[in-house]
Amino acid sequence: MLTLLNAQTVADEALRSGALCPLTTRRFESADGELPFEIRILDRAKERGCSKTFENRPRANPFLPYDPALYVSHVGESHVCLLNKYPIINGHLLLVTSEFRDQREALDLDDFTALVQALRVADGLVFYNSGRIAGASQQHKHLQLVPWAAGWRPPLERWLEQEDCQELTFRHLRRQLEPDDWEDESRLLSHYLGLLDEAKLTTDSFPLPYNLLMTRRYLVLIPRSKESFVGISVNALGFCGALLVFSDDQAARIESVGAMQVLARLAGGSVGLFS
């Protein structure tokens, strides 16, 4: 059974055994106009082999089979909850399909059933990177969850919660979620599929690339046109204000261009909310 206590117990043991490999970063606050951002620079000098392992991690599927030392619980009949092997934020969890499904596939009712169960016991931010262009590092379908209990909040949370936020100039679509939506997973699925259609991402096969951000209060979808900016790969967390870089030079480049401009380029333009 998934509980925060169980997840922490598994994390403590995995850290002792070396199965869990937290990444050390130097974090500093940045801003683009009135919008706050955090930029984390991977600190190679302080890593105990984790940075090297992370950058040279094998491309074989790490979820089939998964490392039992990272297993937290089953979530419903179709997913398992695992620790993120290389967390930057404490408590970072993965909701992984038990059988192989492609990360580019649209989310389905099983996915929403799993994430609803997870959020009921570990309220926080769920995010999804729909394939390589959206920043996914693995092809096996998985959602990600950062519980609020970990003490981290998205820098752009206040702006993401606004129904018509003109300050967020990257292309995105948003749905306000009501308490009743959480009583029926199919309603959440319907909201999500509606956003895909509205953004014209639906195709005969996989949807076009996008990132998804979700809390109990909102659902935000960001279409993606590019994976990276001058070698800096950005996933869904970038669009809630948290960027990871590998050098001071990369951090300086983001600041010189402006974080919002970087995100706009990766989302296909600075047009804000879809009309």
Beta strands, then each sheet from edge to edge (+ up, - down):
strand 1: 25-32
strand 2: 35-42
strand 3: 71-75
strand 4: 79-83
strand 5: 93-97
strand 6: 124-129
strand 7: 142-147
strand 8: 173-176
strand 9: 210-214
strand 10: 218-223
strand 11: 228-229
strand 12: 232-233
strand 13: 242-245
sheet 1: 1+ 2- 13-
sheet 2: 3+ 4- 5+ 7- 6+ 9- 10+ 8-
sheet 3: 11+ 12-
end
